[in-house]
Amino acid sequence: MYLMLWLHLSKLYGAFKATAILRLMSHTFILNFVTIQPPQKSQVI
């Protein structure tokens, strides 16, 4: 999956930017995944 996405991005932005974008995406995904989301109490106000 990442390889296909990287190839697509490298055609648009070039290899260096594609690598940077993928690293950024994986970091934000891991942070969102690891961070324990609090219960949805904010909607019950």
DABEL-V32225 format. One line per field, one symbol per residue. burial: # if it has 24 or more other ideal C-beta (glycine too) atoms within 12 Angstrom, else .. A space follows every 50 residues. Layout:
# DABEL-V32225
burial=???
This chain:
# DABEL-V32225
burial=.....#...............#.......................
